[in-house]
């Protein structure tokens, strides 16, 4: 069955190659079909507008990202030197450049030992307190300051 399909495909190509070449037909541009985008093309960015939660997406057309103007290092709690990895902190940078709704979305470790769990929670609380003191030049939509959602990785490197 496979060899038949291949042979049939080759015979069809031979017939098409031996057919006389006709001159291309010219039509006015308005009547020619518009080429369709390939399935792998990325959609064009949409104009900036708030999401259902009132925040904007920094990838939208007309947006600029927030720029950090002031950051604070977290106070590492005792026991943090035993931990490694990263904490992913999510928050909103409001139109005034201040942080809101700061929370952890990914933990440094998934501890089973209750003593390590206390250290992880203390580290996350320290990261949250630090991010609450961050300040930004706010994101803008067509020049107007707007709130955006931000994720920051806070890496933990044992000494």
N, C-alpha and C positions, 0 to 999 in steps of 0.2 A: 504494500500500500504506500509506504513512504517513497519508494523509488518511482512509483507512478506519478505521485505529486510533484517530485523534483523534475522528472522528464517532461511532464505537462507544462510546468513553469518555464523550463528552458525552451520548449517548442513555442510557447506564447511569446517569449522575448524575441525569438528568431523571426517570427512573423511580424512583430512590431518594428523590428530593425530593418526588415526588407521592404516595408511599406514606403511609398514615395512621401517625401517631406513636403508638406503644403506650407505656404507662407502663413505667418501668424496673422490672425484676424485682429484688426484694430477696431476698438469701439471707444466712444467717448468715455472719459474717466467716470462720469457720474453713473453710467450703467454697469461698470465693472463691479463684481462682488468685492466686499471688504474682506481681506484675509482674517481668518479666525485666529485668536491667540492659541498658542500651544498649551497643553495641559500643565506643562512645567513652568509657564510664565507666572510671575508673582503679580497679584492684583496691585493696581495703583494705590498709593496711600490715599486714605479718605481725608477730607478736610477736618481740622480739629473741632471737636465738639465734646461736651461732657458725656460720660457714661451714665448709666441709670443711677449710680451712687454719687454723681456730681463731680467725680474726678475725671481728669483728662488722660489720654494715652500719649506718652512722649514720642511715639512713632508716627503719629498723625501728621499730615501735611500742615505746615504753618506753626508747628510746635518747636520750642527750644527747651532743652533739658534744664533742670535745676542745677545750680553750681554751688558746691559747698563753700561757705565763707568762714565757718567756725566749727571745729570738731573738738571733742573731748575724749581722751583715752579712758577706757573703763578701769575702775579700781579692781584689780584682780583679787578675788577673795582668797583666803587661806585655803589650800587644797586644790587650787586651780592648776598648780604646777604638775599635778598628776593627770591632767586632762590634755587631750589634743584633738585637733579637728577644726571645725568651724561652726559658728552659729549664724543662721540666716535670719536677719531681723527685717520685718516689713513695717512700713509706716507711710503716712501721708505727709508731703511737704505742702503746707497750705499757701494761699496767695500772698501771705505776709512773710513766707520763708521759714516758718516755724514747723516743728514736727508735731504730728498728732497721731493718735491710735497706734502707738509703738507696741509691737508684739513679736514674739519669736515664732517663726514658721518652720524651722528645722533645728533640731538640737545638735549639740556638739557630739554627744554620744548617746546611745540607748542603754543606760545603765540598769543593771539588775541588782547591784549592791546598794542598799539604802544609804550608806555613807557617801558613795560616789554620787548618788541621786541628789543629795543635799548640796554637794559641791557644784554639780551641773546647774541646779536651780539658782544657786548663789551667783554663779557666773552669768547666767542668762539675765538675772535681775540687774547685775552690774552693767551688762551690755545695754539693757533697756534704759537705765538711768543715764548712761553716757549719750545715747542717741537722742534722748529727750532734750539734751542741751545743744544739739547740733543746730546750726543756722545755715540758711541757704539764700542765694539769690533765686527767687522763685522761677518756676517754669513759666513760659508764656505761650499763649495762643494768639497768633497774629498781633503780638505786641502787648497783650493784656495779661497780667499775672493771674495764674490759675492753679488750683490744687492738682497734684499728681501723686500716684502711688510709687513707692520706691522700695527696693530690696537692697540690703547691704550685707555682705559676708564679713563676719568678724572672726578672723582666724585666731586659733589658739596654738601657740608654739611653746612646748615645755622648755624650761631652761636647762 
